[in-house]
Amino acid sequence: LEREWSSRFAQGDVDWIVAAHAPDAQQFPPNAPPVVGLDALRAAWQGMADTEGLSLSWQPTRAHVSSSGDMAWDYGTGQLTSADGKAQDVKYVVVWHRIDGEWKIVMDMFSSNSP
């Protein structure tokens, strides 16, 4: 799902991204307040997708599913190029919850490796 999410972002498919989140999902972006709920998440992802010159891709390094099979987490690395062309390496951690048989993102936190 992480690889699909990254691919969908590259395609600008914000509808898919929002649908992949739980209704009460939260995102913790660097140097900003938390983004809470689907409307706020849509605005955040749409804002990134609409930013000319911005590109973001990521890939999982490790994932773990709970023994109960209803919670999971993963972490990985990625690359972010800002609108001004500055490239930087990033890292992330995501928490997933299985809701009605589907994996949904409940928490997403990411940051740059740059000082």
C-alpha positions as CSV (number, residue, x, y, z in Angstrom):
1,L,0.0,0.0,0.0
2,E,2.9,2.4,0.6
3,R,4.2,1.9,-2.9
4,E,0.7,2.4,-4.3
5,W,0.3,5.6,-2.2
6,S,3.5,7.0,-3.5
7,S,2.5,6.2,-7.1
8,R,-0.9,7.7,-6.6
9,F,0.7,10.9,-5.3
10,A,2.9,11.1,-8.3
11,Q,-0.3,10.8,-10.5
12,G,-2.0,13.5,-8.4
13,D,-4.7,11.1,-7.3
14,V,-5.7,12.9,-4.1
15,D,-9.1,11.1,-4.0
16,W,-7.4,7.7,-3.7
17,I,-5.1,9.1,-1.0
18,V,-7.9,10.5,1.1
19,A,-9.9,7.3,0.7
20,A,-6.9,5.4,2.1
21,H,-7.2,7.3,5.4
22,A,-9.4,6.5,8.4
23,P,-12.0,9.2,9.1
24,D,-10.1,10.3,12.2
25,A,-6.6,10.1,10.6
26,Q,-3.9,12.5,11.6
27,Q,-0.7,13.6,9.8
28,F,2.2,15.1,11.6
29,P,4.2,17.2,9.1
30,P,7.5,18.8,10.0
31,N,7.5,22.2,11.5
32,A,3.7,22.5,11.4
33,P,0.7,21.6,13.5
34,P,-1.0,18.3,13.1
35,V,-3.4,17.8,10.2
36,V,-6.6,16.1,11.6
37,G,-9.5,14.6,9.7
38,L,-10.3,13.9,6.1
39,D,-11.1,17.5,5.0
40,A,-7.8,18.8,6.4
41,L,-5.9,15.9,4.9
42,R,-7.5,16.5,1.5
43,A,-6.5,20.2,1.6
44,A,-2.9,19.2,2.7
45,W,-2.4,16.6,0.0
46,Q,-4.1,18.7,-2.7
47,G,-1.9,21.6,-1.8
48,M,1.2,19.5,-2.3
49,A,-0.1,17.9,-5.5
50,D,-0.9,21.4,-6.9
51,T,2.5,22.9,-6.1
52,E,4.3,23.3,-9.4
53,G,7.7,21.7,-9.3
54,L,7.1,19.7,-6.1
55,S,7.8,16.0,-6.3
56,L,7.7,13.4,-3.6
57,S,8.2,9.6,-3.7
58,W,8.8,7.1,-0.9
59,Q,9.3,3.4,-0.4
60,P,8.9,1.2,2.7
61,T,12.0,-0.2,4.5
62,R,10.2,-2.3,7.0
63,A,6.6,-3.2,7.9
64,H,5.0,-5.1,10.8
65,V,1.5,-6.5,11.3
66,S,0.2,-7.1,14.8
67,S,-0.5,-10.7,15.8
68,S,-4.2,-9.8,15.9
69,G,-4.0,-8.7,12.3
70,D,-5.8,-5.4,12.7
71,M,-3.0,-3.0,13.3
72,A,0.3,-2.4,11.4
73,W,3.1,0.1,11.0
74,D,5.8,0.7,8.5
75,Y,8.6,3.1,8.0
76,G,10.8,4.1,5.1
77,T,12.6,6.7,3.2
78,G,11.9,9.0,0.3
79,Q,12.9,11.9,-1.8
80,L,11.3,15.4,-1.8
81,T,12.1,18.0,-4.3
82,S,10.6,21.4,-3.4
83,A,9.2,23.9,-5.9
84,D,12.5,25.7,-5.9
85,G,14.3,22.6,-7.1
86,K,16.0,21.8,-3.7
87,A,16.1,18.0,-3.2
88,Q,16.3,16.3,0.2
89,D,16.0,12.9,1.7
90,V,13.1,12.2,4.0
91,K,11.9,9.5,6.3
92,Y,8.4,8.5,7.5
93,V,6.5,6.2,9.8
94,V,2.8,5.3,9.2
95,V,0.4,3.5,11.5
96,W,-2.4,1.4,9.8
97,H,-5.6,0.0,11.1
98,R,-7.8,-2.6,9.4
99,I,-11.3,-1.2,9.3
100,D,-14.1,-3.4,7.8
101,G,-11.5,-5.5,6.1
102,E,-9.5,-2.7,4.5
103,W,-6.2,-1.2,5.7
104,K,-6.6,2.5,6.5
105,I,-3.9,5.1,7.5
106,V,-4.5,6.4,11.0
107,M,-1.2,8.2,11.6
108,D,1.4,9.6,9.3
109,M,4.6,11.3,10.4
110,F,7.4,12.4,8.2
111,S,10.5,14.7,8.3
112,S,13.5,15.7,6.4
113,N,17.0,14.4,7.0
114,S,18.3,17.9,6.5
115,P,19.3,20.0,9.5
